[in-house]
């Protein structure tokens, strides 16, 4: 008998469109002989499923169910496909944990911690398994001093929303005069802002997931952007960046990235597919942590699907493995 799977997409952030694109890829690659997939679009106004005939059905949030033609549809598992809030920051995870419905991503606490870049940096630094760039964490409703920040940090710096993805609201600041405008830009996306020192190096990213107590480490991707940094345009406009999988790095660098990512995945208590981004500083041989993405992009040309294919796997087998793992629990 087919399992009922809710594929949740959309969300409340600027990553809504990317989430919907990811959901298209996921839905297309879920085995229809095993799973009855209901794509649930979540917005601030509604949580709804649109049937093939165009009829729209609202989710009953009391138990996350649908009532279709007098029949109550309950879900065996949820495939979370939302980037940003509420699907990557622990909110939906806590909701599904309370309802006892299995889901494919990290749990509530891990999702919440990793979603806030500044708090995640502090925890990762304390784990002492990878370098973390020096940074400052400021809040909209608390006074801050840009001159004081620049006494602590050396230019250039990156200014980014502490809780946001797809590099929306992010700036690279090279002069003190540019800092106030960059902070204001980031505050348009979030109430918290992270300002961190720029590390010159190669951007390397790697996906990991656990099934049947075995951690699969995917091939590394090197991101080479024609822009100042891997911003929204570089991520989603074809030709603006070059993503090389497997990354053309020495064996010792591959081992360093794989071992560090494995340690972080385990120590942060990650579940499901997580993509961890690093900067490798060639001049010193040091690896710096950038961020952990607990719901990485899944559109056809996103980094994780590239890595899955480079590993010789299919997206259908990959997504099926993620679902079966959460159902097993």
QUISULSUL-V784063 format. One record per residue. N is the residue number from 1. OMEGA is omega as a letter, one per 40 degrees, with the letter a starting at -180 (999 if undefined). BURIAL is b if it has 9 or more other ideal C-beta (glycine too) atoms within 8 Angstrom, else e. D_LAST is the distance of its C-alpha to the last C-alpha in Angstrom with 1 decimal. Layout:
n: [N/N]
omega: [OMEGA/OMEGA]
burial: [BURIAL/BURIAL]
d_last: [D_LAST/D_LAST]
This chain:
n: [1/2/3/4/5/6/7/8/9/10/11/12/13/14/15/16/17/18/19/20/21/22/23/24/25/26/27/28/29/30/31/32/33/34/35/36/37/38/39/40/41/42/43/44/45/46/47/48/49/50/51/52/53/54/55/56/57/58/59/60/61/62/63/64/65/66/67/68/69/70/71/72/73/74/75/76/77/78/79/80/81/82/83/84/85/86/87/88/89/90/91/92/93/94/95/96/97/98/99/100/101/102/103/104/105/106/107/108/109/110/111/112/113/114/115/116/117/118/119/120/121/122/123/124/125/126/127/128/129/130/131/132/133/134/135/136/137/138/139/140/141/142/143/144/145/146/147/148/149/150/151/152/153/154/155/156/157/158/159/160/161/162/163/164/165/166/167/168/169/170/171/172/173/174/175/176/177/178/179/180/181/182/183/184/185/186/187/188/189/190/191/192/193/194/195/196/197/198/199/200/201/202/203/204/205/206/207/208/209/210/211/212/213/214/215/216/217/218/219/220/221/222/223/224/225/226/227/228/229/230/231/232/233/234/235/236/237/238/239/240/241/242/243/244/245/246/247/248/249/250/251/252/253/254/255/256/257/258/259/260/261/262/263/264/265/266/267/268/269/270/271/272/273/274/275/276/277/278/279/280/281/282/283/284/285/286/287/288/289/290/291/292/293/294/295/296/297/298/299/300/301/302/303/304/305/306/307/308/309/310/311/312/313/314/315/316/317/318/319/320/321/322/323/324/325/326/327/328/329]
omega: [a/i/i/a/i/i/a/a/i/i/a/a/i/i/a/a/i/i/i/i/i/a/i/i/a/a/a/a/i/a/a/i/a/a/i/a/i/a/a/i/a/i/i/a/a/i/a/i/i/a/a/a/i/i/a/i/a/i/i/a/i/i/a/i/i/i/a/a/i/a/i/i/i/a/i/a/i/i/a/a/a/i/a/a/e/a/a/a/i/a/i/i/i/i/a/i/i/a/a/i/i/i/a/a/i/i/a/a/i/i/a/a/a/a/i/a/a/i/i/i/a/i/i/i/a/i/i/i/a/i/i/a/i/a/i/a/a/a/a/a/i/a/i/a/a/i/i/i/a/i/i/a/i/i/e/i/i/i/a/i/a/i/a/a/i/i/i/i/a/i/i/a/a/a/i/a/a/a/a/a/i/i/i/i/i/i/i/a/a/i/i/a/i/i/a/a/i/i/i/a/a/i/a/a/a/i/i/i/a/i/i/i/i/i/i/i/a/i/i/i/i/i/i/a/i/i/i/i/a/a/a/i/a/a/a/i/a/i/a/i/i/a/a/a/e/a/i/a/a/a/a/i/i/i/a/a/a/a/i/i/i/i/a/i/a/a/i/i/a/i/i/a/i/i/a/a/a/i/i/a/a/a/a/a/a/i/i/i/i/i/i/a/a/i/a/a/a/i/a/a/i/a/a/i/i/a/i/i/i/i/i/a/i/i/i/i/a/a/i/i/i/i/a/i/a/i/i/a/999]
burial: [e/e/b/b/b/b/b/b/b/b/b/b/b/e/b/b/e/b/b/b/b/b/b/b/b/b/b/e/b/b/e/e/e/e/b/e/b/b/b/b/b/b/b/e/e/e/b/b/b/b/b/e/e/e/e/e/b/e/b/b/e/e/e/b/b/b/b/e/e/e/e/e/b/e/b/e/b/b/b/b/b/b/b/b/b/b/b/b/b/b/b/b/b/b/b/b/b/e/e/e/b/b/b/b/b/b/b/b/e/b/b/b/b/b/b/b/b/b/b/b/b/e/b/b/e/e/b/e/e/b/e/b/b/e/b/b/b/b/b/e/e/e/e/b/e/b/e/e/b/b/e/e/b/e/b/e/b/b/b/b/b/b/b/b/b/b/b/b/b/b/b/b/b/e/e/e/e/b/b/e/e/b/b/e/b/b/b/e/b/b/e/b/b/b/b/b/b/b/e/e/b/b/b/b/b/b/b/b/b/b/b/e/e/e/b/b/e/b/b/b/b/b/b/b/b/e/b/e/b/b/b/e/e/b/b/e/e/e/e/b/b/e/b/b/b/e/b/e/b/e/e/e/b/b/e/b/b/b/e/b/b/b/b/b/b/b/e/b/b/b/b/b/b/b/b/b/b/b/b/b/b/e/e/e/e/e/b/b/b/e/b/b/b/b/b/b/b/b/b/e/e/b/b/b/b/b/b/b/b/b/b/e/e/e/b/b/e/b/b/b/b/b/b/b/b/b/b/e/e]
d_last: [18.8/17.8/14.8/16.1/15.2/16.9/18.2/19.6/22.7/25.9/25.8/28.6/29.8/32.2/29.3/29.0/30.8/28.7/25.5/27.0/28.0/24.5/23.2/25.9/24.8/21.1/22.1/24.6/22.2/19.4/20.0/21.8/21.7/17.8/17.3/19.6/19.7/21.2/22.4/22.7/25.3/25.2/28.5/30.1/31.9/29.3/25.8/26.6/26.0/29.1/29.3/31.2/34.4/34.3/33.4/31.4/28.8/27.7/24.2/24.3/22.8/22.6/19.4/19.0/20.5/23.4/26.4/28.0/31.1/30.4/26.8/23.9/21.1/17.6/14.7/11.5/10.5/12.8/14.2/16.1/19.4/21.5/23.5/24.9/24.6/22.7/19.9/20.1/21.3/18.6/20.1/17.8/14.8/16.2/17.0/13.6/12.1/15.0/14.4/10.8/10.2/7.4/9.6/10.5/12.4/12.9/12.5/15.7/17.6/17.2/18.0/21.0/22.4/22.3/23.8/26.9/28.7/30.9/28.5/26.2/29.4/30.2/26.9/27.0/30.6/29.8/27.3/30.4/28.9/30.6/33.6/33.4/36.4/38.6/38.0/39.0/36.9/39.0/38.5/40.5/41.6/42.6/45.8/45.5/48.2/48.0/50.8/49.0/45.8/47.9/49.4/45.9/44.8/46.7/47.1/45.7/42.5/39.7/39.3/36.1/34.1/31.7/29.1/29.5/28.8/30.7/33.6/34.9/37.5/37.7/41.1/42.7/45.5/48.4/51.0/51.2/52.7/49.6/47.2/47.8/47.3/44.1/42.8/43.8/42.1/38.8/39.3/39.6/35.9/34.6/35.9/35.1/36.4/35.8/38.9/38.4/40.7/40.8/39.9/41.8/39.8/37.6/34.5/31.6/28.0/24.9/21.5/18.4/14.7/12.2/10.5/9.9/11.2/14.2/15.7/17.8/20.9/22.8/26.6/28.4/30.4/33.7/34.7/38.5/39.7/43.3/42.8/43.1/39.3/36.3/36.7/35.6/38.4/37.6/33.9/34.5/38.1/38.6/41.0/40.9/38.6/38.1/34.6/34.8/31.8/31.8/33.7/37.1/36.8/37.8/35.4/35.5/34.4/31.5/30.4/30.9/28.8/25.9/25.9/26.3/23.5/21.1/22.3/21.8/18.3/17.3/19.6/18.7/14.9/14.3/11.3/11.9/15.6/18.1/21.8/24.0/27.8/30.5/34.3/36.0/39.4/41.5/44.5/42.7/39.7/37.4/34.0/33.3/30.1/30.3/26.9/23.2/22.1/18.6/19.4/22.0/24.3/23.4/26.9/28.3/30.2/27.8/27.2/23.6/24.5/27.6/25.7/23.3/26.5/28.3/25.7/26.5/23.3/23.3/21.7/20.4/18.6/17.4/16.0/14.5/12.6/11.4/10.3/8.7/6.7/5.3/5.4/3.8/0.0]
